[in-house]
Amino acid sequence: MMIALALIGAASPALAQVVERKAKTADYEFGYAYPAAAARIAGLKAWLDADRARIQAKTAHDGAAGRRDAKASGYPYHRYSFDKTWKVVTDTPRFLSLSGDSYSFTGGAHGSPASHGLVWDKVAGRRLDPKAVFASLPALQTATRSDYCAKLKAEQRRRNQGDVSSMNVCPPVKDLTVLLGSTNGRAIDRIGLIADPYVAGSYAEGSYEVTLPVTRAILGAVKPEYRGAFAVRG
C-alpha cells in the first residue's frame, strides 16, 4: 500500500498551496486535497481531515468487498476510486468560502461526479453549509428563481444545439450546490448555483453552473446576522 501526504505549492506566497493525501492499494485508489488557507484554520482543518478519513475508510471497505465479490463471481475487478479536491472561492473578512469537486467510481459503467460547498465563519469560528446563511431555502429560491432559470436554459440550449435539455427542467435550489463568491475580496457579492449531472440534464451534459450577482432580493433572503458580509452588486 502506498500513502502520501504532501504540501504542494510554488515559492511565491501569492500562489495557493495544497495539502494533499493520496493512497493506492489493490482494492482502491484515493485522493483528497484542500488549500493551505483552510489548513491554517484549526477547526476547519480538523473537519477536513475527519471528512478525508471517513471517506477513505468507506472507500477502502467498499473496495475490499467489491474485490471479494468479483473474485467469488469470477469476473475482473476494476479498482474502486475516490477523489475530492477543495479550492478557495473567496476569502473575505467574514468568510472563507470553498468549493469542492469529487469523483467516485465503484465498478459501474462510469463514475459519479459531485460538487460541494463550504463556508468557514471567521467571526463565529464554525463551518457552515452556504445555504445556512440564508433565512430559508424558499426565500433563496424566490430571490433567484427567475434569473437562475433564464441563465440555465440559455446554457442548456447552447450545449444541446438549440434544445433546452433532455430533462427540460429548472431544478429547485434545494437540489443545487450553493457557493458564496466575491469580486473584490471584501464582501460576498455573487453566488454560484451548481446542478450536478442528472439534476438539470443528462450525465453526458455534465454539470451546469450559473453565477448570479447579489441583488437586493438575494440580500433580503440572507439572515440578518450575515447581511453585513454581503453587498449588492451592480
N, C-alpha and C positions, 0 to 999 in steps of 0.2 A: 504494500500500500504506500502511496506517495501522498504526503500532505505538506503544503507550503503556506507560509504566512509572509506577506511582503508589504512594504511601504514603497509605493512606486510613484515617482514624480520627477520633475525637472529641477534644475538648480534654482531657477527663478522662483521666488515666493509668490509671484503673481499667477503661476500655474498650479492648479489644484493637484494635490497628491491623493493617492488612493490607498486605502487599506484593503488588502485582498487575501482571501483564503481559498485554496484550491485543494481538491482531493481526487484521487483516481484509483479505483480498485477493480477487481474482476466483476464486481456487482454493479458499481455505479461510478459516475463522474460528477463532480460538484464544484461550483464556483460561487463565491459571494464577495461582493466588493462595496465599499462605501467611502465617501470622501473624507479627507483629513479634517475638514471643517466639522464634520459630525463626530469624529474621533476625539476632538478636543473638548466635547461636552460629555462629562462623565455619565450622566443619566441616559443620554441618547446612545452613547457608545455601549452601555450595558444592555440596553434594549436591542440594539442591532446585533450584538454578539449572541444574545439569547435567541433572537429570531434565527440567526445563522445556525446555531447549534440544534435548535428544534427541527429546522427543515433538513439539515444534513442527517440527523438521526433518522428521520422518516424516510429520506431518500435511500439511506443505507439499508434500512429494514425492508422497504418495499423492493429494492433491487435484489436483495438476497432471496426474498420469497419468489420474485419473478424468475430468477435463475434456477431455483429448485423446481418450480413448476415447468419451466421449459425442458429441463433435463428429464423430469418424470414423463413428460408428454412426447419426448423425442423430437423436439424441434429446436432450431437455433435460437440462442438467447441474444437479444440486442440490448446492450448495456443501458440501464436507466441513466438519466442525467437531469441535473437541475442547475440553473444559473440565474443569479439575481444580482443586479447592479443598481445601486443608488447614486444619483447625481444631484448636485445643487441646482435648484431652480432659481432661488434668490436668497440673499442674506440681508435682511433689513434689521433695524434696531430692535424690533419686537420679535420677528420670526426668522428661523432658518427653515426654508422650505425645500423639501427633497422630492424628487420623482424617482420611481423605481420601475425597472423593466425586468421581468422574469420569463424564463422559458423552461418548461419541463417536458421530458419525454419518458413515457412508461411503456414503450413497446407497441404503440398503436400505429396507425397509418401516418401520423405526423405528431409533432409536439404541440404543446399548448402555451402560447404567449399570453402574458397578462401585464397590466400596468398597475402601479401603486402610487399613493400619495401620502406624504407625512409632513407634519409641521412640528417644530420644536418651539414652544412658547418660552422665550428667554425670561420674561417677567415672572411667570408662574413656575418656571423650571419643570415643565412637563411636556410630554408628547401628546399631540392631537391628531385625529383624523381631520384633514382640511374641511370636511363637511361640518365638523363640530363648531366651527367659528360662526356658522350661520344659525339664525333663530330656529329654522326648521327646513327640512327638505322641500315641503310645499312652498315655503316662502322663496327659497332659492330658485325653484322651478318656475314660479310665476315671474320672477325677475329676469330670468334668462331664456325662457322657452321660445319666444318669437325669434330673437336674434340667433339663438343656437340652431333651431330647426332650419332657418333660412340658409345659414352658412353650411350646415351639414348637407343639406340637399344639393347645394351648389357643388360641393366636393364629391358627393356621390355621383352626380351627373358627369363630372369631369373624369372620374375613374371608370365609369361604365358607358362611355360613348353616348351620352345623352340620356340614358335611363337613370332613374333615381337610385335604385338598388334592387337586388334580387329580393331583399326583405321588405323594402318600401316602408320603413319605419323610422320615426324620430323617437329614440328611447327616452324614458324619464330619467331625471337626474340621479335617482337612487341607483340606477344601473351603470352609472358613469364613474370614472375616476376623476376627482377634482384636484387641481393643482393651483396653488397660490403663487402668482408671479409679480414681478415689478420691472418697470422700465428704467428706474433710477436708483434702486437700492435703498430708497428711503421709506417708501410706503407700498403696500400692495395695491396695484392699480390695474391688474389684469388677472383673469382666471383662465385656466385651461380645463377643458372638458374632453375626456378621452373615452371613446367607445371601443372596447376590445373586440376582436373577431367574434362574430355571431351575435353581437349586441346591436349593431346598426347595419351589418352587411355580412356577406358570406366569409368563410375563412380565407378564400382567395383574395378578397378585397382588403384584408388586413385591418388594422385599427384605424379609427378616424379620430383625429384631434382637432378641436376647434378652440381658438383663443378669443376671448371676449374682453373688451375694456371694462373696467369697473364703472358702471353708470350709477346715477342716483338711486335707481331702483335696486340694483345689486347692493349698494351701500346700505340701503334701508333694510335689506334682508340680513345684514350682519348683526350679530349680538352686540348690544350696547358696549360691553366691556372691551370689544375688539375694534370698534369703529375708528378709534384714533390711529390705528395702524394701517388704515386704508385711505385711499384718495381717489376721487373721481377723475377719470382720465378723459380729456377732450371736452 
